[in-house]
Amino acid sequence: MALFLLVILASPLQTYLGRRASVANSERQQQQLNAQVAQLQHQTAQWQDPAFVERQARVRLQYIRPGDTLYTVLNADGTPRTSASTSSSTKVARAGHQPNWNATLWTSVEEADNAK
């Protein structure tokens, strides 16, 4: 009799445990998505601040205000220094971003000139 009950209940028990694992996985994914939404909302709030936008334009695009003087520190070979060799405040601001766009532009101009 016990063997019969075991055989009868094995399939529903397996289905129950599978669905329970699926629900736990879905809850984990929901928590991760909620964390991503919170992070994106924080970034959106940052971009609403004009001071943050100005700071990003200065760091990423090297924008300056009228009357300011922009200095670009060059390596010994004449190329602009990368974010890895600049001050720690610039390292934080540029972490994870692409290389300086005007350095990339200048490099492509030099390569085009050398290709002639």
N, C-alpha and C positions, 0 to 999 in steps of 0.2 A: 504494500500500500504506500509506504514512504517513497519507494522508488518511482511509483506512478505519479505521486504528487511532485516529486522533484523534476520529472520529465515534463509534466504539464506546466509547471511554474518557471521553468528555465527560460523559455522564450520571452514571456512578458517581463521577467526580471532583467534580462539582457537589454530589452527595449527601454525599460525604465532607466537603467544605468547609462545607456547610450544617450538618451535625451537629457539626463541630468548633467552629463559631461558637456553636452552641446550648449545647454543653458549657462553653465559656468564659463565656457569659452566665450559665449556671446556677451556675458556680463563683463569679462575682462576687456573685450574689444570696445564695449561701450565706455568703460572707464578710460581707456586710452584715447578714444575719440573725444571724450569730454575734456581731457587734459589738453589735447590739441586745440580744441575750440577756445579754451581759456587762454592759451598762449597766443592764438591768432587775435582774440579780442584785445589782449594786452598790446600786441603790436599795432592794431588798428588805433587804439587809444594814443599810443606814442606818436603815430603819424598825424594825429589831429593837432598835436602841439607844434606851433610854428617854430619854436626854438629847436626842437628835435629835427624838423625838416631842414632847417638852416645848417645845423651841425652835420647832418648826413650829406648835404650838398657840399659842404666845405671839405669833409673827409673823403668822400667817394669821388667827387668830380673836381675837387680842388677849386671850387668857386671862392671868390673873394669879394669883399665889398669895395666900392669905389674909394680910393685912397689907401687901401691896404696894399702891402707888398708881399707877393708870393715868392717864397724861396723853395727851391727844389734841391735837395742834397744829392750829389752825384757820387757814384762809386769811382774808383780809380780809372776804370775803362770808359767813363763818361755816361754810363747808364744811370737812371734814377734808382735810388735805394729802394728796396722792397720793404713791405711792412714788417718783415722779420728783423730788419736792421734799424728800425726807427724806435722812437721812444715807446714806453709801455702804454701810455694813453692812446697812441695811435694804433698799437697792436690790438688793443681791446676793440676799438672802433672798427678796425678792418678785418677782424678775425672772420674767416669763412667767406670773404668776398673775393671777387675776381681781381686780378692785378689792375693797377692804375690804368684807366682807359687811355689817357694821353700818352703814357709810356708805350702802351700797346700800339697806338696809332703811329707814334714816331718810329717804332721798330718796323712796322709794316712799310712805312715810307722809305726807311733805309734799305730794307730788303728789296723793294721795288726798284730803287736806284741802283743797287748792286746787280740786279738781274739784267740791266741794259747791256 
